[in-house]
Amino acid sequence: MKFRKFSLALLFFIINFIVLFTFLAPQKYELKVGQRAQEDIKATKDIENKIETQKLIDKAAQQVQPVYKNNLTVQAEIKSDIEKFFYDINEINNSEELNLKQKLESMQQKYPTISNKSINLALNMDKARLEKLKNYIFEIINQIMSTGITKEEVDYQKKNVSEFFEEIKTFNQNEKLLSIEIIDSYIRPNKFLDLEKTQEKTEQAKESVEKVIIPKDENIISKGEVITEEKLEMLQSIGLVQKKGKEDFFVIIGLILIILILEVLGALYINVFDKRILKNEKKLLLIILIISITMLISISLSKISLYIIPVAGASMLISILLNTNIAIISNFIIAIMLYLATGDINILLISLVSGTFGAFANLEIAQRRNVIITGFKIGVLNLLLVMSLGFITTTNLKEPFINALLSLLSGIISSIFVVGSLPLWEHYFDILTSLKLLELSSANNEILKRMLIETPGTYHHSIIVGNLAERACDKIGANSLFARVASYYHDMGKLSKPYFFKENQITTDNPHDKMSPIMSTKVIKEHVSYGVELAQKHKLPKEIINIIREHHGTTSVAYFYYKAKEMEMDVKEEDFRYKGPEPQSKEAAVIMMADSVEAAIRSIKEPSKEKIEDMIEKIVKGKLNDGQFDKSNLTLKELDLIKEAFIEVIMGMFHQRIEYPKEGGN
């Protein structure tokens, strides 16, 4: 069993890997630099033009302004040096030991960058005048250094200092020259390049550059265009050049991983919501084939337009054939794989929404024509969704409007796909759908027509049994539609010898009066085997055939057994029992009880609620004690609910005949 499941998983993987890889693996070209393109070569996906992007990055980096930081200590040092110059002038001037010549020589040794003329002027200046000059120099230093100057700006600032003093009227020309020489001697850079922040700013500028993208389906190279090294590199990067490279390898690895992830996710989901399907290889194969066929159809139709692919068809089919939960996870897997194949986010959204809507199809489909109606509803939903996406993404509504109309067609194509293929799935996978059951319940069905004409009593009996079984199954949460339809066919074997059964005997003449109990029992029991044979001939679903086979279980034909005993015949009870098997499902057990209850109620001469309740209790208890329900998984609580359901239906049937007596009644 594990090997078969592994084989199914491998089948799913291989089919969808081939489908996706065939779609994703682009056509390859033999190209060389300098060669002229023989045809338009389009981008198979959005591709970056790396050379153009790099040009923009380099340009952005070049436009970045360097970041500088001021060294605050430099300004303080300059002011300190200038302060020392004026301090030394004052000190030497106050010295009585040195003559003017010695004073001049001493200052020249200490400050060689300042001319003799300027030093001599400073030595002869009035102290107050000299202080005023110093304050002007400090003010200029503050103005220059506060904004900061770089190494390259020093000469420019010296020039500015000269121009500044030229405009000052407070000092004479020699005093201005002294000031300029002092400032020129000590001014130096205090603004230095911040390499770290400049690099950070450059990186930010590079990162802010948007990549130059060639959109999917746009020409990378036009027919007749000369192939440049840049274009060849782009074509190689997306695997369009004829050589086996890492691009194909990465596509293969990516597809393998994603398909495996989807398989595992699907298996886990099914394990949570319906473990029985994981144990049924036939149903697993059904899911795999529907998903794979949907992918093949969708990929094929996508060449016309992505918006007409019938994604919802798969979820509708699986919903009808299995259940809604399995349809939802199957649709999710299809939507992801389609997104991989197309790269279109709109298709992903449409697939998820319309497919999920389609998964609930089994809740509203009562006849096959309802499938078309559901498909139309899905198409309208697609239309609204595509238009909504168009409103969000563009102001040109022409293309969204066309796509919306195509998506409407998608819903209709989905329903056609479902209606056309559903009978095949039902037949080859032996699945009894609600649609099939509704068809079988039609009075126009060949077998039911025969029963109505040839066995009218049995036909009427079967209809009532169906009503009883349907109500009871509703109460216990079993499949009520199946129970009702199966009830219509459970006694179809009586078509072999209609008048051997009491409900079909019009006259008082009873053929069993002329037969031995053993022969009568044989004829009665044969209606089961003949019913199975007739059902197989008419290719009825195996589930209904099982009901025919099980609806009497291994119960005994009690009337003829006791008749044989009265005639003192040497018989065994097991010879008067049906072959069985006992009911294997809740529905079969309910039909067994409904069959016996309906026949027994008809035998009550003056029916009343008490008599009906006693009869139902007696029948159910007898079959329970006889072990007929051992394999049906029915609980005692469910048996009580079934009895309640039978009473409700039968009281409804007899309400006119068992009215409460009127006062002074007749």
C-alpha positions in Angstrom: 0.0 0.0 0.0 2.8 2.4 0.9 4.5 1.6 -2.5 1.2 2.4 -4.3 0.9 5.7 -2.5 4.5 6.6 -3.3 3.8 5.7 -6.9 0.9 8.1 -6.9 3.0 10.9 -5.3 5.7 10.3 -7.9 3.1 10.4 -10.7 1.8 13.8 -9.5 5.4 15.1 -9.3 6.4 13.9 -12.7 3.3 15.1 -14.6 3.4 18.6 -13.0 7.1 18.9 -13.1 7.1 18.2 -16.9 4.1 20.6 -17.4 5.8 23.5 -15.5 9.3 22.9 -16.7 8.1 22.8 -20.3 6.3 26.1 -19.8 9.1 27.7 -17.8 12.1 26.5 -19.9 12.5 29.1 -22.6 13.4 28.6 -26.2 17.2 28.8 -26.6 19.1 30.6 -29.4 22.6 30.2 -30.8 23.9 33.7 -30.6 27.3 35.6 -30.8 28.4 39.1 -30.3 28.1 41.1 -33.6 25.6 38.7 -35.1 22.2 40.1 -36.3 19.1 38.7 -34.6 17.0 36.7 -37.0 13.8 37.3 -35.0 12.5 39.3 -32.1 13.7 37.8 -28.8 11.4 38.6 -25.9 12.0 38.5 -22.2 10.5 35.3 -20.7 10.3 37.1 -17.4 11.1 40.5 -15.9 14.8 40.9 -16.4 17.3 43.4 -15.1 19.5 45.3 -17.5 22.5 45.1 -15.3 24.8 47.3 -17.4 22.3 50.2 -17.5 21.5 49.7 -13.8 25.3 49.9 -13.1 25.6 53.1 -15.1 22.9 54.7 -12.9 24.5 53.4 -9.8 27.9 54.9 -10.8 26.3 58.2 -11.6 24.4 58.3 -8.3 27.7 57.6 -6.5 29.5 60.4 -8.3 26.8 62.9 -7.4 27.2 62.2 -3.7 28.6 65.2 -1.9 31.5 64.3 0.5 30.7 64.6 4.1 33.1 66.7 6.3 33.5 67.1 10.0 35.0 70.2 11.8 37.9 69.8 14.2 36.9 72.3 16.9 40.4 72.3 18.5 42.0 73.8 15.4 40.2 77.1 15.8 41.2 77.3 19.4 44.8 76.5 18.6 44.9 79.2 15.9 43.5 81.8 18.3 46.1 80.7 20.9 49.0 81.1 18.5 47.8 84.6 17.5 47.3 85.5 21.1 50.9 84.4 21.8 52.2 86.7 19.0 50.6 89.7 20.5 51.6 88.7 24.0 55.3 88.4 22.9 55.1 91.9 21.2 53.9 93.3 24.5 56.5 91.5 26.6 59.4 92.6 24.4 58.1 96.2 24.3 58.1 96.1 28.1 61.7 94.8 28.3 64.1 97.6 29.1 67.2 95.5 28.6 66.8 95.2 24.8 67.1 97.9 22.2 64.8 98.2 19.2 67.1 96.3 17.0 67.4 93.4 19.4 63.7 93.3 19.9 63.2 93.1 16.2 65.7 90.3 15.8 64.1 88.3 18.6 60.6 88.5 17.1 61.9 87.6 13.7 63.4 84.4 15.1 60.1 83.4 16.7 57.9 84.4 13.8 59.8 84.0 10.5 56.6 83.9 8.4 55.9 87.6 9.3 57.9 90.3 7.5 60.3 92.6 9.3 58.2 95.5 8.3 55.1 94.1 9.9 57.0 93.1 13.1 58.6 96.5 13.3 55.1 98.1 12.9 53.7 95.9 15.7 56.6 96.9 18.0 55.9 100.6 17.5 52.1 100.5 17.7 50.2 102.0 20.5 49.1 99.2 23.0 45.4 100.1 22.6 45.7 100.2 18.8 47.4 96.9 18.8 44.6 95.4 21.0 42.0 96.7 18.6 43.8 95.1 15.7 44.0 91.8 17.5 40.2 91.8 18.1 39.6 92.4 14.4 41.8 89.5 13.6 40.0 87.2 16.1 36.6 88.3 14.6 37.7 87.3 11.1 39.2 84.0 12.3 35.8 83.2 13.9 34.0 84.0 10.7 36.3 81.8 8.6 36.8 78.9 10.9 33.2 78.5 12.2 32.0 77.3 8.9 35.1 75.2 8.5 37.7 75.2 5.7 39.2 72.3 3.9 42.8 72.0 2.7 41.7 73.0 -0.8 40.0 76.1 0.5 42.9 77.6 2.5 44.3 79.7 -0.4 40.8 80.9 -1.3 40.2 82.0 2.3 43.5 83.9 2.4 42.4 85.8 -0.7 39.1 86.6 1.0 41.0 87.9 4.0 42.9 90.3 1.9 39.8 91.5 0.1 38.1 92.0 3.5 40.8 94.2 4.9 40.9 96.3 1.8 37.4 97.4 2.6 38.2 98.3 6.3 38.8 102.0 6.8 39.7 101.7 10.5 43.3 100.7 9.8 46.0 102.1 7.6 47.7 100.1 4.8 50.6 98.9 6.9 48.3 97.8 9.8 46.1 95.9 7.3 49.2 94.2 5.9 50.3 93.2 9.4 46.8 91.6 10.0 46.8 89.8 6.7 50.3 88.3 7.4 49.3 87.2 10.9 46.1 85.5 9.6 47.9 83.9 6.6 50.6 82.6 9.0 48.2 80.7 11.2 45.1 79.9 9.2 44.9 76.2 8.4 42.2 73.5 7.6 39.8 72.6 10.3 37.3 70.7 8.1 38.3 67.1 7.2 36.6 64.4 5.0 34.5 62.0 7.0 35.3 58.8 5.1 32.8 56.6 7.0 29.8 58.9 6.6 30.7 59.7 3.0 30.9 55.9 2.2 27.6 55.4 4.0 25.9 58.2 2.0 27.4 56.7 -1.2 25.9 53.3 -0.4 22.5 54.8 0.3 22.6 56.6 -3.0 23.5 53.3 -4.8 20.7 51.4 -3.1 18.2 54.1 -4.0 18.8 53.5 -7.7 15.9 51.6 -9.2 16.9 48.7 -11.3 16.4 49.0 -15.1 13.9 46.3 -15.8 12.9 44.9 -19.2 9.3 43.6 -18.6 8.2 40.2 -19.5 7.2 39.8 -23.2 9.0 43.0 -24.2 11.8 42.7 -26.8 15.3 42.3 -25.5 16.5 42.3 -29.1 14.5 43.2 -32.1 14.8 41.4 -35.4 17.8 42.7 -37.4 19.5 44.3 -34.3 23.2 43.7 -33.8 23.8 41.6 -30.7 26.1 43.5 -28.3 28.0 42.0 -25.4 25.5 43.7 -23.0 22.5 42.1 -24.7 24.2 38.7 -24.9 24.9 38.8 -21.2 21.2 39.6 -20.5 20.1 36.7 -22.7 22.5 34.3 -21.0 21.3 35.4 -17.6 17.8 34.1 -18.3 18.9 31.0 -20.1 18.0 32.0 -23.7 21.4 31.2 -25.1 22.1 27.7 -26.3 24.2 26.3 -23.5 23.5 24.4 -20.3 24.1 26.7 -17.5 23.2 27.2 -13.9 20.0 29.0 -14.9 18.3 25.7 -16.0 19.7 24.0 -12.9 18.2 26.6 -10.6 14.8 26.3 -12.4 14.9 22.5 -11.9 15.8 22.7 -8.2 13.2 25.4 -7.6 10.4 23.4 -9.3 11.4 20.2 -7.4 11.2 21.9 -4.1 8.0 23.7 -4.7 6.1 20.7 -6.1 7.3 18.6 -3.1 6.2 21.3 -0.7 2.8 21.4 -2.3 2.5 17.6 -2.2 3.4 17.5 1.5 1.0 20.4 2.3 -1.8 18.6 0.4 -1.2 15.3 2.2 -1.2 17.0 5.6 -4.4 18.9 4.8 -6.2 15.7 3.6 -4.9 13.9 6.7 -6.5 16.5 9.0 -9.9 16.9 7.1 -10.5 13.5 5.5 -8.2 10.7 6.5 -10.3 8.1 4.5 -9.1 9.6 1.2 -5.5 9.0 2.1 -6.3 5.3 2.5 -8.1 5.2 -0.9 -5.6 5.1 -3.8 -8.4 5.4 -6.3 -9.6 8.7 -4.9 -6.0 10.0 -4.6 -5.5 9.1 -8.3 -8.7 11.0 -9.1 -7.4 14.2 -7.3 -4.0 13.9 -9.1 -5.6 13.4 -12.5 -8.0 16.3 -12.1 -5.2 18.7 -11.0 -2.8 17.6 -13.7 -5.5 17.7 -16.5 -6.6 21.2 -15.3 -2.9 22.3 -15.4 -2.5 21.0 -19.0 -5.7 22.7 -20.2 -4.9 25.9 -18.4 -1.3 26.1 -19.8 -2.7 25.4 -23.3 -5.4 28.0 -23.1 -3.0 30.6 -21.6 -1.4 31.0 -25.0 -4.7 32.6 -26.0 -5.3 34.5 -22.8 -4.5 33.9 -19.1 -8.0 35.0 -18.3 -9.9 32.2 -19.9 -8.2 29.3 -18.1 -10.8 27.1 -16.3 -9.3 27.0 -12.9 -12.6 26.8 -11.1 -13.5 23.6 -13.0 -11.1 21.5 -11.0 -12.5 22.6 -7.6 -16.1 22.2 -8.8 -15.3 18.6 -10.0 -13.5 17.6 -6.8 -16.2 19.2 -4.7 -18.9 17.2 -6.4 -17.0 14.0 -6.6 -15.4 14.1 -3.1 -16.0 17.1 -0.8 -15.5 20.8 -0.3 -12.4 20.6 1.9 -10.4 18.5 -0.7 -11.6 20.9 -3.4 -10.2 23.9 -1.5 -6.7 22.5 -1.0 -6.6 21.2 -4.6 -7.5 24.7 -5.9 -4.8 26.2 -3.7 -2.2 23.8 -5.3 -3.4 24.6 -8.8 -3.3 28.4 -8.1 0.3 28.3 -6.9 1.5 26.2 -9.8 -0.3 28.5 -12.3 1.4 31.5 -10.7 4.7 29.8 -11.1 4.0 29.1 -14.8 2.6 32.6 -15.6 4.2 34.9 -13.0 0.9 36.9 -13.0 -0.3 37.9 -9.5 -3.8 38.7 -11.0 -4.1 35.1 -12.1 -3.1 33.9 -8.6 -5.8 36.1 -7.0 -8.5 35.1 -9.5 -7.6 31.4 -9.2 -7.8 31.5 -5.4 -11.1 33.4 -5.3 -13.0 31.7 -8.1 -11.7 28.3 -7.3 -12.7 28.6 -3.6 -16.2 29.7 -4.8 -16.3 26.6 -7.1 -15.4 24.4 -4.1 -18.8 25.1 -2.7 -20.5 24.0 -5.9 -21.8 20.8 -4.4 -23.9 22.8 -2.0 -26.1 24.3 -4.7 -26.0 21.8 -7.6 -29.2 19.7 -7.6 -29.1 18.9 -11.3 -26.5 18.9 -14.0 -27.9 22.0 -15.6 -27.2 23.8 -12.3 -23.5 23.3 -13.1 -23.8 25.7 -16.0 -25.6 28.2 -13.7 -22.8 27.9 -11.1 -20.2 28.3 -13.9 -21.9 31.5 -15.0 -21.9 32.8 -11.4 -18.2 32.1 -11.2 -17.7 33.9 -14.5 -19.5 37.0 -13.1 -17.4 36.8 -10.0 -14.2 36.7 -12.2 -15.5 39.6 -14.2 -16.0 41.8 -11.1 -12.6 40.7 -9.7 -10.7 41.5 -12.9 -12.5 44.9 -13.2 -11.6 45.7 -9.6 -8.0 44.9 -10.2 -8.0 47.0 -13.3 -9.4 50.0 -11.4 -6.6 49.6 -8.9 -3.7 49.2 -11.3 -4.5 51.3 -14.3 -6.5 54.3 -15.6 -6.8 52.8 -19.1 -9.8 50.5 -18.7 -9.9 49.1 -22.2 -7.5 46.2 -21.4 -9.2 45.3 -18.0 -12.6 45.4 -19.7 -11.4 42.9 -22.4 -9.8 40.7 -19.7 -13.0 40.8 -17.6 -15.1 39.5 -20.5 -12.6 36.7 -21.1 -12.7 35.8 -17.4 -16.5 35.6 -17.7 -15.9 33.0 -20.4 -13.6 31.2 -18.0 -16.5 30.4 -15.6 -18.6 29.0 -18.5 -15.6 26.9 -19.8 -15.2 25.6 -16.3 -18.8 24.4 -16.1 -18.6 22.9 -19.6 -15.5 21.0 -18.5 -17.3 19.7 -15.4 -20.5 18.7 -17.2 -18.6 17.0 -20.0 -16.2 15.0 -17.9 -18.3 14.3 -14.7 -19.9 11.1 -16.1 -16.4 9.7 -16.9 -15.1 10.4 -13.4 -18.3 8.9 -11.9 -18.0 5.8 -14.1 -14.3 5.0 -14.0 -13.8 5.8 -10.4 -17.0 4.4 -9.1 -18.1 7.5 -7.4 -21.7 8.1 -6.5 -22.4 11.8 -6.6 -25.5 13.7 -5.5 -26.1 14.4 -9.2 -26.1 10.7 -10.0 -28.4 10.0 -7.1 -30.8 12.7 -8.3 -30.8 11.1 -11.7 -31.5 7.7 -10.3 -34.4 9.1 -8.2 -36.2 10.2 -11.4 -39.5 8.4 -12.1 -38.4 8.2 -15.7 -35.7 5.7 -14.8 -36.2 2.4 -16.6 -36.2 0.2 -13.5 -38.5 2.5 -11.5 -40.9 2.6 -14.5 -40.9 -1.2 -14.5 -41.5 -1.4 -10.8 -44.4 1.1 -11.1 -46.1 -1.0 -13.8 -45.1 -4.6 -12.8 -44.8 -4.3 -9.0 -47.0 -1.3 -8.0 -47.3 -2.4 -4.4 -43.5 -2.8 -4.1 -43.0 0.5 -5.8 -45.3 2.3 -3.3 -43.7 0.4 -0.4 -40.2 1.5 -1.6 -41.3 5.2 -1.8 -42.5 5.1 1.8 -39.3 3.2 2.9 -37.4 6.0 1.2 -39.3 8.7 3.1 -38.7 6.8 6.4 -35.0 6.3 5.7 -34.4 9.8 4.5 -35.9 11.3 7.7 -34.0 8.9 9.9 -30.6 9.6 8.2 -31.2 13.3 8.6 -31.6 12.8 12.3 -28.4 10.9 12.7 -26.3 12.8 10.2 -26.0 10.0 7.6 -26.4 10.5 3.9 -30.1 11.0 3.6 -30.2 11.5 -0.2 -28.4 8.2 -0.7 -30.7 6.4 1.8 -33.8 7.7 0.0 -32.6 6.8 -3.5 -31.2 3.4 -2.4 -34.6 2.6 -0.8 -36.3 3.0 -4.2 -34.2 0.1 -5.5 -33.8 -2.1 -2.5 -36.6 -4.5 -3.5 -36.1 -4.3 -7.3 -35.5 -8.0 -7.2 -39.2 -8.6 -6.8 -39.6 -7.8 -10.5 -38.7 -11.5 -11.1 -41.9 -12.9 -9.4 -44.1 -9.9 -8.5 -47.2 -11.8 -7.3 -45.2 -13.9 -4.8 -45.1 -10.8 -2.6 -48.2 -9.7 -0.7 -48.1 -6.0 -1.6 -48.5 -6.9 -5.3 -51.3 -9.4 -4.9 -54.5 -7.8 -6.2 -56.7 -10.8 -5.5 -57.0 -13.1 -2.5 -55.3 -15.8 -4.4 -51.8 -16.4 -2.8 -49.4 -18.7 -4.7 -47.6 -19.5 -1.4 -50.8 -21.4 -0.3 -49.9 -24.1 -2.9 -46.2 -24.2 -2.0 -44.2 -25.7 0.8 -42.6 -23.3 3.3 -39.2 -24.3 2.0 -40.0 -23.4 -1.6 -41.8 -20.2 -0.5 -38.7 -19.2 1.5 -36.5 -19.9 -1.5 -38.6 -17.7 -3.8 -38.7 -14.9 -1.2 -34.9 -15.0 -0.6 -34.3 -15.0 -4.4 -35.5 -11.4 -4.7 -32.2 -10.3 -3.1 -29.9 -12.3 -5.5 -32.0 -11.4 -8.5 -32.0 -7.7 -7.4 -28.2 -7.7 -7.3 -28.1 -9.4 -10.7 -30.5 -6.9 -12.2 -28.7 -3.9 -10.7 -25.4 -5.1 -12.1 -27.0 -5.6 -15.5 -28.2 -2.0 -15.4 -24.9 -0.8 -14.0 -26.3 0.7 -10.9 -23.6 2.1 -8.5 -22.0 -0.5 -6.2 -23.3 1.4 -3.1 -26.9 0.8 -4.2 -26.0 -2.9 -5.0 -24.7 -3.2 -1.5 -28.0 -1.9 -0.1 -29.9 -4.5 -2.1 -27.6 -7.2 -0.8 -27.6 -6.1 2.8 -31.1 -4.7 3.4 -32.3 -8.1 4.9 -29.0 -8.9 6.5 -29.1 -12.4 7.8 -32.6 -12.2 9.2 -34.9 -15.1 8.9 -38.1 -15.4 6.8 -39.9 -16.0 10.1 -43.4 -16.6 8.8 -42.5 -19.6 6.7 -40.1 -21.0 9.3 -42.9 -21.1 11.9 -45.3 -22.5 9.3 -42.8 -25.3 8.6 -42.5 -26.0 12.3 -46.3 -26.1 12.6 -46.3 -28.6 9.8 -43.8 -30.6 11.9 -41.2 -30.5 9.1 -37.6 -31.3 10.0 -36.0 -27.8 9.3 -33.2 -25.7 10.6 -33.6 -22.0 11.2 -30.5 -21.1 9.3 -32.1 -22.5 6.1 -34.7 -19.8 6.4 -32.2 -16.9 6.9 -31.0 -14.6 4.1 -27.4 -15.0 3.0 -26.5 -11.4 4.1 -24.2 -9.9 4.8 -25.4 -7.8 7.7 -25.7 -4.0 7.0 -22.2 -2.6 6.6 -23.2 1.1 6.9 -25.6 3.2 8.9 -27.7 3.9 5.7 -28.1 0.1 5.1 -29.1 -0.5 8.7 -31.7 2.4 8.5 -33.1 1.0 5.3 -33.4 -2.5 6.8 -35.4 -1.0 9.7 -37.5 1.2 7.5 -38.3 -1.8 5.2 -39.5 -3.9 8.1 -41.4 -1.1 9.8 -43.3 -0.1 6.7 -44.4 -3.7 6.1 -45.3 -4.2 9.7 -47.4 -1.0 10.0 -49.5 -2.1 7.1 -50.4 -5.2 9.0 -51.9 -3.2 11.9 -55.7 -3.4 11.5 -56.6 -0.4 13.6 -53.5 1.8 13.8 -52.9 4.1 16.8 -49.9 6.0 18.0 -49.4 3.5 20.8 -49.6 0.5 18.5 -47.3 2.1 16.0 -44.7 2.9 18.7 -44.9 -0.6 20.1 -44.4 -2.1 16.7 -41.4 0.1 15.8 -39.8 -0.7 19.2 -40.4 -4.4 18.7 -38.9 -4.5 15.2 -35.8 -2.4 16.1 -35.2 -4.3 19.3 -35.5 -7.6 17.5 -33.0 -6.8 14.9 -30.6 -5.3 17.5 -30.8 -8.5 19.5 -30.3 -10.5 16.3 -26.9 -8.8 15.8 -28.0 -7.2 12.5 -26.5 -3.8 13.5 -23.1 -5.1 14.7 -21.2 -3.9 11.6 -23.1 -0.7 10.9 -21.5 1.5 13.6 -24.9 2.6 14.8 -25.1 3.7 18.5 -28.0 3.2 20.9 -28.6 6.9 20.9 -28.8 6.9 17.1 -31.3 4.0 17.3 -33.5 6.1 19.5 -33.3 9.0 17.0 -34.2 6.6 14.2 -37.3 5.4 16.0 -38.4 9.0 16.6 -38.0 9.8 12.9 -40.0 6.7 11.9 -42.8 7.7 14.3 -42.9 11.3 12.9 -43.2 10.1 9.3 -45.7 7.4 10.0 -47.9 9.7 12.1 -47.8 12.1 9.3 -49.0 9.4 6.9 -51.8 8.2 9.2 -52.9 11.5 10.8 -56.3 11.4 9.0 -57.0 7.8 10.0 -56.0 8.0 13.6 -57.5 11.2 14.7 -58.3 11.7 18.3 -62.0 10.6 18.9 -64.5 13.4 19.1 -66.6 13.9 22.2 -69.4 11.4 22.1 -67.5 10.0 19.1 -68.7 7.4 16.7 
